[in-house]
Amino acid sequence: MASKYLQKYPVPPTFPEVLHDFAREVLRDQPKNIYDFGYEYFKAIEEGKEFDYKNKGKAIPPPKDREPSQGNYKEMGEGVKP
């Protein structure tokens, strides 16, 4: 139920895009410490720098049908067990 005393705060027009971009990076990198990740992400945006998280992508396990090979993944044959 809406209250006549409830104050509505304006949302900046770019907020949904910023939130979407942050959520995409979190899902992509799956950081162990989301607070540290968020701090570094928004700090880079504020300073106009490219975001370079020191643990970027390290928490993401390789897909089960591929094996790591010098930072790249190669397809494994069908029926081949690692």
NORLIN-V778703 format. One record per pair of residues at least 24 apart in sequence whose C-alpha atoms are under 10 Angstrom apart, sorted by the first residue. I is the first residue (numbers start at 0). J is the second residue. D is the distance in Angstrom with one decimal. If there is no record, write none. Layout:
# NORLIN-V778703
I | J | D
I | J | D
This chain:
# NORLIN-V778703
17 | 41 | 9.5
17 | 44 | 9.8
24 | 50 | 9.9
24 | 55 | 9.5
24 | 56 | 9.9
25 | 55 | 9.8
25 | 56 | 9.8
26 | 59 | 9.8
27 | 55 | 9.0
27 | 56 | 7.4
27 | 58 | 10.0
27 | 59 | 8.3
28 | 52 | 9.2
28 | 54 | 8.5
28 | 55 | 5.8
28 | 56 | 4.6
28 | 57 | 7.5
28 | 58 | 7.0
28 | 59 | 6.7
29 | 54 | 9.8
29 | 55 | 8.3
29 | 56 | 7.0
29 | 57 | 8.4
29 | 58 | 6.1
29 | 59 | 6.4
29 | 60 | 9.9
30 | 54 | 7.5
30 | 55 | 7.3
30 | 56 | 7.5
30 | 57 | 7.9
30 | 58 | 6.2
30 | 59 | 8.4
31 | 57 | 9.2
31 | 58 | 6.8
31 | 59 | 9.9
